[in-house]
Amino acid sequence: MKHTDMVIGIGKCTIGIVHHLGRLTLFLLYGCGYVFYRPWQTGKIIQQVYFIGFKSIFIICLTSAFTGMVLGLQGYYSLVKFGSEGMLGAAVALSLIREMGPVLTAIMVVARAGSAMAAEIGIMRISEQIDALETMDIDPVRFLFTSRLMAALISFPLLTALFDVIGIFGGYLTGSLLLGINSGIYFARVQSSVEIQDVTGGFVKAISFAALVTTICCFQGFTTHLRKEGFGAKGVSLSTTSAVVISCVVILTADYILTSFLI
């Protein structure tokens, strides 16, 4: 009897996950369909680029500087054991451009802007503002999701590029200015090791993370009223928490999958 209950429980859980993924995919496709729909939402897209991209610059610069400095420190003491400390520039640059830049940028934007998206849309849902949009014959998916999706697709690659550049200079600060590696050797290794495939691979990841993060965060806000665990303010809180946790897990999972194709 207990085994039967366990099988039934696993079945219900699997059906629930598949149903949720199906709704999430339809939400993304529905939002993408409005990208080509006129009139363009230029003003809203610029507003969201300012919110998602411009207002994230400070936290991205801060995070990338310390990430590069830590990579420089750890890389130096690892490479010096093999007498290869001159390769520090290559190690820092490739680590940042291929992996850490896109992943950490996406996670930081989720923490700052993704949580705000889920909370804002969730409050609009429980206060019936989304119902009011439908009453006025305004599609809420296009009005609230598509502009954020477009803004994220513009902002994520730019923020990732900024993260990479600041991180490389952070590695230079530790490796060359503090630990004594020749500056010319550091930047020569960066220039000789980084190839165009590394940069395009990083941008592919950034664009993929932008679509995933925006879809998950907006979808969590849109479905706040369907939560069984809590309603009202508690529902918004749960949606925001779920948006951040699910986005971070999906970013790391997608990073592994994309890396296996790009490597």
Secondary structure, 3 states (H helix, E strand, C coil): CHHHHHHHHHHHHHHHHHHHHHHHHHHHHHHHHHHHCCCCCHHHHHHHHHHHCHHHHHHHHHHHHHHHHHHHHHHHHHHHHHCCHHHHHHHHHHHHHHHHHHHHHHHHHHHHHHHHHHHHHHHHHHCCHHHHHHHCCCCHHHHHHHHHHHHHHHHHHHHHHHHHHHHHHHHHHHHHHHCCCCHHHHHHHHHHHCCHHHHHHHHHHHHHHHHHHHHHHHHHHHCHHHCCCCCHHHHHHHHHHHHHHHHHHHHHHHHHHHHHHHC
